[in-house]
Amino acid sequence: MDARNAHPGRLAVAAVRAISPYVPGKPIAELERELGIRNIIKLASNENPYGPGPEAQAAMRAALEEIELYPDGSGHALKMALAAHYRIAPERLTLGNGSNDLLVLLAEAFLSPAASGVYSQYGFAIYPLIVQATGATGLEVPALPHASTMPLGHDLDAMVRAVRADTRLVFIANPNNPTGTWANPEALKRCIARLPDHTLAVLDEAYFEYGRTLGCQDALEWIEEFPNLVVLRTFSKAYGLAGARVGFGVSHPEVADVLNRLRPAFNVNSVAQAGAVAVLQNPAHAARAVAATMAELPRVARGLASLGLSVVPSAANFLLVHIGPAAAAVNQRLLAGGVIVRPVVNYGLPEYLRITIGKPEHNDRLLALLPRCLEGTR
């Protein structure tokens, strides 16, 4: 083969070649390189600004003393800690490199070109990507209209109606990213109960700890009732371990067995496992961080509203804010001022910005900078 005419990328599966890669929030270091500025705050990726507690940090440092060894491939200590903390059977557990890893495993295990997956219009961007990667058909369900009581939220009835004979997975994030919207537990439980036996309900509870403060569900209470329910949780948000990458899934033992057959043996590293065990042993630190964030959420929402901005209701640690046609320009001005937020053009929301709730001083800086960034845009 003539190397000058070779196109090895064409050897990839067609469905994978057609994927538009997921673009994460801009890192602080990248903005420093681009603009040469310092004292940057990142309010883009829904991270916990308080981080893990000192016990977790000490446990992760201790794990580095044996970093030359492979981690426990079964994650035994973490599974036992999860089983005790959440009062669930270990055989229902699957560990992941973040809950995103578990979403990929579910798609690989249950989807094929002969199957379909259902997700909401403004659901997490990873859902359509992993469905597409398997060659399955993605069935996007329009979100609730702007005029509804939960604008841009999931239309659960429509999602159930979208299920076909070949549908194997229905993805529901509650609270949802990037909107922050949520469905009440009764409506969500009715939705799961209406799904046929051939369809798994994948309930993404990445923002579970934040949502509980506003009455969102604890779907682990339903796991015995619904054999086709898979609940996903993460240590990246409330527990402050986003950089460690560790999450877990809870499901019927037969579903967990399938996922564990696919799961790479060392997908959760030893440092992450140690940190996750430690934060479960000291949940008070995460509880304080969640309380501080959810106390700031309405204050920031009021500040944004006072600027004439429309804010979508949120039960998570972020707000989706309607800026208008100048959203991209406002985002650039915020970046120049050292504040990173998240454009959501890739979600089909070009007039919105998603803003993570930071520490009070971070939020004060955002609210002080934003009026200047909005000048001349409306």
C-alpha positions as CSV (number, residue, x, y, z in Angstrom):
1,M,0.0,0.0,0.0
2,D,1.3,3.5,-0.9
3,A,1.6,5.2,2.4
4,R,0.8,8.6,0.8
5,N,-2.6,7.2,-0.2
6,A,-3.4,5.2,2.9
7,H,-6.4,6.1,4.9
8,P,-6.3,3.7,7.9
9,G,-9.1,5.5,9.7
10,R,-11.5,4.0,7.1
11,L,-10.9,0.6,8.7
12,A,-12.9,1.7,11.7
13,V,-16.6,0.7,12.1
14,A,-18.8,3.1,10.1
15,A,-20.9,4.0,13.1
16,V,-17.8,5.0,15.1
17,R,-16.4,7.1,12.3
18,A,-19.6,9.1,12.2
19,I,-19.4,10.1,15.9
20,S,-18.7,13.7,16.8
21,P,-16.5,13.4,19.9
22,Y,-17.7,14.5,23.3
23,V,-16.0,17.8,24.2
24,P,-15.5,18.3,28.0
25,G,-15.3,21.6,29.8
26,K,-12.3,23.7,29.2
27,P,-9.5,23.0,31.7
28,I,-7.9,25.9,33.6
29,A,-4.4,25.1,32.2
30,E,-5.8,25.4,28.6
31,L,-7.2,28.8,29.3
32,E,-3.9,29.9,30.9
33,R,-2.0,28.8,27.8
34,E,-4.5,30.5,25.4
35,L,-4.8,33.9,27.2
36,G,-1.8,34.0,29.5
37,I,-4.0,34.9,32.5
38,R,-4.0,33.6,36.1
39,N,-6.4,33.4,39.0
40,I,-8.9,31.5,36.9
41,I,-12.0,29.9,38.4
42,K,-13.7,27.0,36.7
43,L,-17.5,26.8,36.8
44,A,-17.9,24.6,33.8
45,S,-17.8,20.9,34.7
46,N,-20.1,20.5,37.7
47,E,-17.2,19.6,39.9
48,N,-17.4,19.8,43.7
49,P,-15.2,22.9,44.6
50,Y,-14.7,21.6,48.2
51,G,-13.1,18.3,47.0
52,P,-12.7,15.2,49.2
53,G,-12.1,15.4,52.9
54,P,-8.6,15.0,54.5
55,E,-9.2,11.3,55.3
56,A,-9.8,10.5,51.6
57,Q,-6.7,12.5,50.6
58,A,-4.6,10.6,53.1
59,A,-6.0,7.3,51.9
60,M,-5.1,8.1,48.3
61,R,-1.6,9.2,49.2
62,A,-1.1,6.0,51.1
63,A,-2.3,4.0,48.1
64,L,0.6,5.6,46.1
65,E,3.0,3.6,48.3
66,E,2.0,0.5,46.4
67,I,1.4,2.1,43.0
68,E,3.8,-0.4,41.3
69,L,1.2,-3.1,42.0
70,Y,-1.9,-3.7,40.0
71,P,-5.2,-2.7,41.8
72,D,-7.6,-5.3,43.1
73,G,-9.3,-6.2,39.9
74,S,-12.5,-7.2,41.7
75,G,-12.6,-4.1,43.8
76,H,-13.5,-6.2,46.8
77,A,-12.9,-3.5,49.5
78,L,-14.9,-0.9,47.6
79,K,-17.7,-3.3,46.8
80,M,-17.9,-4.3,50.5
81,A,-17.9,-0.6,51.5
82,L,-20.7,0.2,49.0
83,A,-22.7,-2.8,50.0
84,A,-22.6,-1.8,53.7
85,H,-23.1,1.9,53.0
86,Y,-26.1,1.5,50.7
87,R,-27.4,-1.8,52.2
88,I,-27.3,-3.6,48.9
89,A,-26.0,-7.1,47.9
90,P,-22.5,-7.1,46.5
91,E,-23.6,-9.3,43.6
92,R,-25.7,-6.3,42.3
93,L,-22.6,-4.1,41.9
94,T,-20.5,-3.2,39.0
95,L,-17.6,-0.8,39.3
96,G,-16.7,1.7,36.6
97,N,-14.1,4.3,35.7
98,G,-16.7,6.9,36.5
99,S,-20.3,6.2,35.7
100,N,-19.6,7.1,32.1
101,D,-17.7,3.8,31.9
102,L,-20.8,1.9,33.0
103,L,-22.9,3.6,30.3
104,V,-20.5,2.4,27.7
105,L,-20.6,-1.2,29.2
106,L,-24.4,-1.1,29.1
107,A,-24.4,-0.1,25.5
108,E,-21.8,-2.7,24.5
109,A,-23.7,-5.4,26.4
110,F,-27.3,-4.7,25.3
111,L,-27.3,-2.8,22.1
112,S,-26.6,-3.9,18.5
113,P,-27.5,-2.7,15.0
114,A,-30.7,-4.7,15.5
115,A,-31.7,-2.7,18.7
116,S,-32.6,0.8,19.7
117,G,-32.0,3.1,22.7
118,V,-34.3,5.9,23.9
119,Y,-33.1,9.2,25.5
120,S,-34.5,12.7,26.0
121,Q,-33.7,15.6,23.7
122,Y,-31.6,17.4,26.3
123,G,-30.3,14.3,28.1
124,F,-26.6,13.7,28.8
125,A,-24.6,14.0,25.5
126,I,-23.0,10.6,26.0
127,Y,-26.3,8.7,25.6
128,P,-26.6,9.3,21.8
129,L,-22.9,8.8,21.3
130,I,-22.8,5.3,22.9
131,V,-25.9,4.2,21.1
132,Q,-24.4,5.3,17.8
133,A,-21.2,3.6,18.5
134,T,-22.9,0.2,18.7
135,G,-24.8,0.8,15.4
136,A,-28.1,0.8,17.2
137,T,-30.9,3.2,16.4
138,G,-31.1,6.3,18.7
139,L,-34.6,7.4,19.5
140,E,-34.5,11.0,20.7
141,V,-37.7,12.1,22.5
142,P,-38.5,15.9,22.4
143,A,-38.1,17.6,25.8
144,L,-40.9,19.4,27.6
145,P,-41.6,22.8,26.1
146,H,-40.3,26.1,27.5
147,A,-43.8,27.0,28.7
148,S,-44.1,23.8,30.9
149,T,-43.6,23.8,34.7
150,M,-40.3,22.0,34.1
151,P,-39.0,23.6,30.9
152,L,-36.6,21.5,28.8
153,G,-37.1,18.5,31.2
154,H,-37.9,14.9,30.3
155,D,-41.3,14.1,28.9
156,L,-41.5,10.7,30.6
157,D,-44.8,9.7,29.0
158,A,-43.4,10.4,25.6
159,M,-40.3,8.4,26.4
160,V,-42.4,5.4,27.3
161,R,-44.4,5.7,24.1
162,A,-41.2,5.8,22.1
163,V,-40.1,2.3,23.2
164,R,-40.3,-0.2,20.4
165,A,-40.0,-4.0,20.3
166,D,-36.3,-3.7,19.6
167,T,-35.6,-1.1,22.4
168,R,-33.2,-2.4,25.0
169,L,-32.1,0.7,26.9
170,V,-34.0,3.8,28.1
171,F,-31.6,6.4,29.5
172,I,-33.0,8.8,32.1
173,A,-30.9,11.2,34.1
174,N,-32.7,12.6,37.2
175,P,-31.7,15.3,38.0
176,N,-30.7,15.8,34.4
177,N,-27.5,17.2,32.9
178,P,-27.2,19.8,31.3
179,T,-30.6,21.2,32.2
180,G,-30.7,20.5,36.0
181,T,-34.4,19.6,35.6
182,W,-36.0,16.7,37.4
183,A,-39.1,14.5,37.6
184,N,-40.7,13.8,40.9
185,P,-40.3,10.2,42.3
186,E,-43.9,9.2,41.7
187,A,-43.8,10.1,38.0
188,L,-40.4,8.5,37.5
189,K,-41.4,5.3,39.2
190,R,-44.6,5.1,37.1
191,C,-42.5,5.5,34.0
192,I,-40.2,2.6,35.0
193,A,-43.2,0.4,35.8
194,R,-44.6,0.9,32.3
195,L,-41.5,-0.2,30.5
196,P,-41.7,-3.7,29.0
197,D,-39.5,-6.6,30.2
198,H,-37.3,-6.5,27.2
199,T,-36.1,-2.9,28.0
200,L,-33.7,-1.8,30.8
201,A,-34.3,1.5,32.5
202,V,-30.9,3.1,33.0
203,L,-31.4,5.7,35.7
204,D,-28.4,8.0,35.9
205,E,-28.2,9.4,39.4
206,A,-24.9,11.3,39.0
207,Y,-26.4,14.2,40.8
208,F,-28.3,12.1,43.3
209,E,-26.9,13.8,46.5
210,Y,-27.8,17.3,45.3
211,G,-31.2,16.2,44.0
212,R,-32.2,14.7,47.3
213,T,-32.3,18.1,48.9
214,L,-35.2,18.9,46.6
215,G,-37.0,15.6,47.0
216,C,-35.6,13.6,44.1
217,Q,-35.7,9.8,44.2
218,D,-33.4,7.3,45.8
219,A,-33.9,4.6,43.2
220,L,-31.9,2.0,45.1
221,E,-35.2,1.7,47.1
222,W,-36.8,0.4,43.9
223,I,-34.1,-2.1,42.8
224,E,-35.8,-5.2,44.2
225,E,-39.1,-4.2,42.7
226,F,-37.8,-3.7,39.1
227,P,-35.5,-6.4,37.7
228,N,-35.0,-4.2,34.6
229,L,-33.7,-1.2,36.5
230,V,-30.1,-0.2,36.5
231,V,-29.0,2.7,38.8
232,L,-25.8,4.5,38.1
233,R,-23.9,6.6,40.7
234,T,-20.6,8.4,40.7
235,F,-18.0,9.7,43.1
236,S,-17.1,12.5,40.7
237,K,-19.7,15.1,41.9
238,A,-20.7,15.3,45.6
239,Y,-17.8,13.2,46.8
240,G,-15.2,15.4,45.0
241,L,-13.3,12.6,43.2
242,A,-13.8,13.7,39.6
243,G,-10.1,13.3,38.8
244,A,-9.9,9.8,40.3
245,R,-12.7,8.5,38.0
246,V,-14.8,6.0,40.0
247,G,-18.5,5.2,39.8
248,F,-20.7,2.2,40.3
249,G,-23.9,0.5,39.0
250,V,-26.6,-1.3,40.9
251,S,-28.7,-3.8,39.0
252,H,-30.3,-7.2,39.0
253,P,-27.5,-9.8,39.7
254,E,-27.9,-11.2,36.2
255,V,-27.4,-7.8,34.6
256,A,-24.4,-7.1,36.9
257,D,-23.0,-10.5,35.9
258,V,-23.2,-9.5,32.2
259,L,-21.6,-6.2,32.9
260,N,-18.8,-7.7,35.0
261,R,-18.0,-10.1,32.1
262,L,-17.3,-7.1,29.9
263,R,-15.7,-4.8,32.5
264,P,-11.9,-4.6,32.2
265,A,-10.4,-6.1,35.4
266,F,-8.4,-3.0,36.3
267,N,-10.8,-0.3,35.2
268,V,-10.8,1.4,38.6
269,N,-7.3,2.2,39.8
270,S,-6.0,1.6,43.3
271,V,-5.8,5.3,44.2
272,A,-9.5,5.8,43.1
273,Q,-10.6,2.7,45.1
274,A,-8.9,3.9,48.2
275,G,-10.4,7.4,47.9
276,A,-13.9,6.0,47.3
277,V,-13.7,3.7,50.3
278,A,-12.5,6.6,52.5
279,V,-15.3,9.0,51.5
280,L,-17.9,6.4,52.2
281,Q,-16.4,6.0,55.7
282,N,-16.7,9.8,56.3
283,P,-19.9,10.9,54.5
284,A,-20.3,14.0,56.6
285,H,-17.7,15.9,54.5
286,A,-19.7,15.3,51.3
287,A,-22.9,16.2,53.1
288,R,-21.5,19.5,54.2
289,A,-20.3,20.3,50.7
290,V,-23.7,19.5,49.2
291,A,-25.4,21.6,51.8
292,A,-23.1,24.6,51.0
293,T,-23.7,24.2,47.3
294,M,-27.4,23.9,47.5
295,A,-27.6,26.9,49.8
296,E,-25.7,28.9,47.1
297,L,-27.9,27.7,44.2
298,P,-30.9,29.9,44.9
299,R,-28.7,32.9,45.6
300,V,-26.9,32.6,42.3
301,A,-30.2,32.0,40.5
302,R,-31.6,35.2,42.0
303,G,-28.5,37.1,41.0
304,L,-28.8,35.9,37.4
305,A,-32.5,36.7,37.3
306,S,-31.8,40.2,38.6
307,L,-29.7,40.7,35.4
308,G,-32.8,39.8,33.3
309,L,-31.6,36.3,32.5
310,S,-33.9,33.3,32.4
311,V,-32.8,30.4,34.6
312,V,-34.0,26.8,34.2
313,P,-35.1,25.2,37.5
314,S,-32.3,23.0,38.8
315,A,-32.0,20.2,41.4
316,A,-28.3,19.8,40.7
317,N,-25.1,21.8,41.4
318,F,-25.4,23.9,38.3
319,L,-27.8,26.3,36.5
320,L,-28.7,26.4,32.8
321,V,-29.0,30.1,31.9
322,H,-30.6,31.6,28.8
323,I,-28.3,34.3,27.6
324,G,-29.7,34.8,24.1
325,P,-28.1,35.0,20.6
326,A,-25.0,36.6,22.2
327,A,-24.2,33.5,24.4
328,A,-21.0,32.7,22.6
329,A,-19.8,36.3,22.8
330,V,-20.6,36.4,26.5
331,N,-18.8,33.2,27.1
332,Q,-15.7,34.6,25.4
333,R,-15.9,37.7,27.6
334,L,-16.2,35.5,30.7
335,L,-13.1,33.5,29.6
336,A,-11.2,36.8,29.2
337,G,-12.2,37.7,32.7
338,G,-10.8,34.3,34.0
339,V,-14.2,32.6,34.6
340,I,-14.8,29.3,32.7
341,V,-18.5,28.3,32.2
342,R,-19.9,25.8,29.8
343,P,-21.4,26.5,26.4
344,V,-24.0,23.9,25.5
345,V,-24.1,24.3,21.7
346,N,-23.4,20.6,21.4
347,Y,-26.7,19.9,23.2
348,G,-28.6,22.0,20.7
349,L,-28.8,24.9,23.1
350,P,-26.7,27.6,21.5
351,E,-28.3,30.5,23.4
352,Y,-27.6,29.0,26.8
353,L,-24.6,28.7,29.2
354,R,-24.3,26.1,32.0
355,I,-22.8,27.5,35.2
356,T,-21.6,25.3,38.0
357,I,-22.2,26.5,41.5
358,G,-18.8,27.2,43.1
359,K,-17.8,28.5,46.5
360,P,-19.4,31.8,47.6
361,E,-16.4,33.8,46.5
362,H,-16.4,32.1,43.1
363,N,-20.1,32.9,42.6
364,D,-19.6,36.5,43.8
365,R,-16.9,36.9,41.1
366,L,-19.1,35.5,38.4
367,L,-22.0,37.8,39.4
368,A,-19.7,40.8,39.5
369,L,-18.2,40.1,36.1
370,L,-21.3,39.0,34.2
371,P,-23.0,42.5,33.9
372,R,-19.9,43.8,32.0
373,C,-20.0,40.7,29.8
374,L,-23.6,41.4,28.9
375,E,-23.1,45.0,28.0
376,G,-24.3,45.7,24.4
377,T,-25.6,42.2,23.8
378,R,-29.4,42.9,24.3
